[in-house]
Amino acid sequence: MPLLLVEMTKMLAENKDADCRCGLRGLIMARMAELSEKEREILDLLSVFGGPGCAEETFLRSIRVFEELELAGKFYTLNLLAPRCYIGEMRQWSGQTQYALEQYEYCVARCEKAGLFWGQSHFHAHAADAALDMDDWPCFTAHVRRGAALFESSRGGHCTSILYSLKAICAAEAGDFKEAASALEKADFLCAIGKKSWRAAQSMAKAWTLYLAVHNNSRTPRAANAPDASASLSACLTEPCESYAQKAISLYEELGAQKRAAMLKARFQS
């Protein structure tokens, strides 16, 4: 099942805008003809699940379906990995970050082993996001850089705006605000469709980048002859740091990501 199709189903569940929901339904229905009967059954399950427990059981059932197909010699590696990634996302929002990171890195490793580049950028972005929660900077930067390199070489396949939001943080922490601005602009374009978790990451990235620029507090201090940060960021950052931070906190709280919201409160509101 295409990763993008499952993403659209999730977006339909969380987006309340009538025009957007109508458009998403049309896109989903246009792709339904491409799916097998088994894939349509799984997509239907994903679109009607209730709470997180029910959702995880649905994803586990879909994993078992594709594992059984593998035993029969039919390999659908990405179909098998997509629900594992979503389980990781749900566990991450509930605070089980190490478990989530293990799921994301499993997805990356399976793709690498199978020589599948489609989806790798997506899994790297999620792994980087979990590493950010864990304050594991080497892990965070490694996944951001690998994910961006794969996608920008046209070998990474599916990519969400989260990758470029996190790339902006990575660049800002390195003192490269020109690169941070470029990443934020790309993420703005990619997250325009309005998925809540994408908008949360982008607001977080904008607050993070602006805070570092204002306080000159990057992990790698800017060189004396480096371009002025405000000149690089003025076009893509039009609100105060506090505004972006509050938007991110509110969105993460709506998603149930209390650990992420608490981290942002400690960073920007203490």
Secondary structure, DSSP 4 states (H G I P E B T S, - for coil): --HHHHHHHHHHHH---HHHHHHHHHHHHHHHTTS-HHHHHHHHHHHH--SHHHHHHHHHHHHHHHHHHHHTT---HHHHHHHHHHHHHHHHHTT-HHHHHHHHHHHHHHHHHHT--TTHHHHHHHHHHHHHHTT-HHHHHHHHHHHHHHHHTT-S----HHHHHHHHHHHHHTT-HHHHHHHHHHHHHHGGG--HHHHHHHHHHHHHHHHHHHHT--SSPPPTTSPPHHHHHTTT--S-HHHHHHHHHHHHHHHT-HHHHHHHHHHH--
